[in-house]
Amino acid sequence: MSSSDASCSTETPTARQTAAVARRRLLHRWVAVVALLILVGWLGRFAYLRLTLRPTPRPEYWVAKIAAIDPPGEGAISAKEAEEILEDTVWADGLPPSFVTRDLENILRGSWDESRADTQTVTGVFTSAEFKNARAALVRAVEAGWAEPIDLEAEPYGRFHTCRWWRQWILAHSRWVREHRGDDTAMIEDWIMLCRLARQVHRPRLAETHSYASTILRFLSYEMIYTSREPHKRIDTVALCRRIDDIVRPVFDPRGQLIGERMNQLNTIERNYVREGGDWLDVSEAAGRDYWPATPSAVSRLWNLTSPVFYDWQTALAYMEQHLKDAEAAMKLVSGPPDPTVWNWYPFGEDALCGIAGHSSAPLTRVVIWHYYARCWMDGALAMLAVEEFHRDHGAYPDRLDELVPDYLPRLPIDYADGQTMRYRREGDGFLLYSIGHDRVDDGGEKPDPYAGGVRDIVYSRERRPEVLP
């Protein structure tokens, strides 16, 4: 074979290889171009959807669902009529705002003194036809009940400040009718009216409304305990306990305690997530509502390009559901809260990845703590009344709480810290009645140092009316 033939035989494969490499490179370029076009198209579509699609919330649907949880019965009044009754305070016209915050507190906190100016003022109010008519209207309203309108797009609790206002006046009236008129029947009817008001406030089953209801019952319990140690006519404590239990049982029902709050949270998530375009968080909507509610338009939709960093719809739902279940479990309080450090426990922690940061951690925390207090204080108040009635009849206090059943109480009082019977023991000529506190540690009835911040025990038998405010 000649040298030229050998040269051709070696050059020909090299040319073929070069052509093949060129073809592969061309193919790679086309693949890269196609992939780039696909990526650009996907990114363009992604950006377009994130910048144009918005959530489609259904607040009317959730409002209807919440209203159906506990609708008022036959004969219920309208919400408008209830609002007019709650806001009918013409009998208090001319009284400064400080009268409710300070003077009514003095009526409830101090020893009774007919010569004091604040006592004379409430006597004038309570004997007026305007107050009598307003109170009678409120009695009829809370007996009939009404469907509480809920605005899930804003604060749904606007009118409940009037309930707190009425709470103070009715508590003051309950003391006035006993001290000034000796009418313990009217006093008890005031107590029952406040129980019904708490029941009505609780109707939406939201975290904040439950806190309002618990606070009403807790303040009522204080007055009942104070009354138990002060002169009063005989009280049928068995009938009173049964009436109160029948009214407030739904407030303390451990089943679905926060069912309305669950629907409220579902509404919150639904208004922040775009369902039709991939179940992603509308970051601008969530931030605009929950971080800067006064200026929601200040949050640019360009933030939605970061949406893959946040939870998708199912993850957000699972997160919400788990923490609501934790709160439900804590509210049962039959075996105690899940953590002895419950004072610092947040059952629904803030999580910006859900788009609900700052929405409800504080209300749910308050619900767990206030729920415990309301239940224990009400049982403690009823037990205090029964123990004192026992002493009135027998000249001595019972050695054990079970001596109160069935003549003075239809059931034993429960310490909801651990689900056991409330702690009780005789002390000389007196007695000690207490809850171990929701640290679940029995300190033998030792009250906390108010300046030390400890939990310790809640001792009902040592409660007395505080001093009059300066």
Secondary structure as the mmCIF struct_conf table of DSSP 4:
data_model
#
loop_
_struct_conf.conf_type_id
_struct_conf.id
_struct_conf.beg_label_comp_id
_struct_conf.beg_label_asym_id
_struct_conf.beg_label_seq_id
_struct_conf.end_label_comp_id
_struct_conf.end_label_asym_id
_struct_conf.end_label_seq_id
HELX_RH_AL_P HELX_RH_AL_P1 SER A 3 THR A 52
HELX_RH_AL_P HELX_RH_AL_P2 PRO A 59 ALA A 67
TURN_TY1_P TURN_TY1_P1 ALA A 68 ILE A 69
BEND BEND1 ASP A 70 ASP A 70
TURN_TY1_P TURN_TY1_P2 GLU A 74 GLY A 75
HELX_LH_PP_P HELX_LH_PP_P1 ALA A 76 ALA A 76
STRN STRN1 ILE A 77 ILE A 77
HELX_LH_PP_P HELX_LH_PP_P2 SER A 78 SER A 78
HELX_RH_AL_P HELX_RH_AL_P3 ALA A 79 LEU A 86
TURN_TY1_P TURN_TY1_P3 GLU A 87 GLU A 87
HELX_RH_3T_P HELX_RH_3T_P1 VAL A 90 ALA A 92
TURN_TY1_P TURN_TY1_P4 ASP A 93 GLY A 94
HELX_RH_AL_P HELX_RH_AL_P4 PRO A 97 SER A 98
HELX_RH_PI_P HELX_RH_PI_P1 PHE A 99 ASP A 103
HELX_RH_AL_P HELX_RH_AL_P5 LEU A 104 ARG A 109
BEND BEND2 GLY A 110 GLY A 110
TURN_TY1_P TURN_TY1_P5 GLU A 114 SER A 115
BEND BEND3 ARG A 116 ARG A 116
HELX_RH_AL_P HELX_RH_AL_P6 ALA A 117 PHE A 126
TURN_TY1_P TURN_TY1_P6 THR A 127 THR A 127
BEND BEND4 SER A 128 SER A 128
HELX_RH_AL_P HELX_RH_AL_P7 ALA A 129 ALA A 144
STRN STRN2 TRP A 146 TRP A 146
TURN_TY1_P TURN_TY1_P7 LEU A 152 GLU A 153
BEND BEND5 ALA A 154 ALA A 154
TURN_TY1_P TURN_TY1_P8 PRO A 156 ARG A 159
HELX_RH_AL_P HELX_RH_AL_P8 PHE A 160 GLU A 179
TURN_TY1_P TURN_TY1_P9 HIS A 180 ARG A 181
HELX_RH_AL_P HELX_RH_AL_P9 ASP A 184 HIS A 202
TURN_TY1_P TURN_TY1_P10 ARG A 203 PRO A 204
HELX_RH_AL_P HELX_RH_AL_P10 ALA A 207 SER A 228
TURN_TY1_P TURN_TY1_P11 ARG A 229 ARG A 229
BEND BEND6 GLU A 230 GLU A 230
HELX_RH_AL_P HELX_RH_AL_P11 THR A 237 VAL A 248
HELX_RH_3T_P HELX_RH_3T_P2 ARG A 249 PHE A 252
TURN_TY1_P TURN_TY1_P12 ARG A 255 LEU A 258
HELX_RH_AL_P HELX_RH_AL_P12 ILE A 259 ASN A 272
STRN STRN3 TYR A 273 VAL A 274
TURN_TY1_P TURN_TY1_P13 ARG A 275 GLY A 278
BEND BEND7 ASP A 279 ASP A 279
STRN STRN4 TRP A 280 LEU A 281
HELX_RH_AL_P HELX_RH_AL_P13 VAL A 283 ASP A 290
TURN_TY1_P TURN_TY1_P14 TYR A 291 TYR A 291
TURN_TY1_P TURN_TY1_P15 PRO A 293 ALA A 294
HELX_RH_3T_P HELX_RH_3T_P3 PRO A 296 ALA A 298
BEND BEND8 VAL A 299 VAL A 299
HELX_RH_3T_P HELX_RH_3T_P4 ARG A 301 VAL A 309
BEND BEND9 PHE A 310 PHE A 310
HELX_RH_AL_P HELX_RH_AL_P14 TRP A 313 LYS A 332
BEND BEND10 VAL A 334 SER A 335
BEND BEND11 PRO A 338 PRO A 338
TURN_TY1_P TURN_TY1_P16 PRO A 340 THR A 341
HELX_RH_3T_P HELX_RH_3T_P5 VAL A 342 ASN A 344
BEND BEND12 PRO A 347 PHE A 348
HELX_RH_3T_P HELX_RH_3T_P6 ALA A 352 CYS A 354
TURN_TY1_P TURN_TY1_P17 GLY A 355 GLY A 355
TURN_TY1_P TURN_TY1_P18 ALA A 357 GLY A 358
BEND BEND13 HIS A 359 SER A 360
HELX_RH_AL_P HELX_RH_AL_P15 SER A 361 HIS A 394
BEND BEND14 GLY A 395 ALA A 396
BEND BEND15 ASP A 399 ARG A 400
HELX_RH_3T_P HELX_RH_3T_P7 LEU A 401 LEU A 404
TURN_TY1_P TURN_TY1_P19 VAL A 405 TYR A 408
BEND BEND16 PRO A 410 ARG A 411
STRN STRN5 ILE A 414 ASP A 415
TURN_TY1_P TURN_TY1_P20 TYR A 416 GLY A 419
STRN STRN6 GLN A 420 THR A 421
HELX_LH_PP_P HELX_LH_PP_P3 MET A 422 MET A 422
STRN STRN7 ARG A 423 GLU A 427
TURN_TY1_P TURN_TY1_P21 GLY A 428 ASP A 429
STRN STRN8 GLY A 430 SER A 435
TURN_TY1_P TURN_TY1_P22 GLY A 437 ARG A 440
BEND BEND17 GLY A 444 GLY A 445
HELX_LH_PP_P HELX_LH_PP_P4 GLU A 446 ASP A 449
TURN_TY1_P TURN_TY1_P23 PRO A 450 GLY A 453
STRN STRN9 ILE A 458 VAL A 459
HELX_RH_3T_P HELX_RH_3T_P8 TYR A 460 ARG A 462
HELX_LH_PP_P HELX_LH_PP_P5 GLU A 467 LEU A 469
#
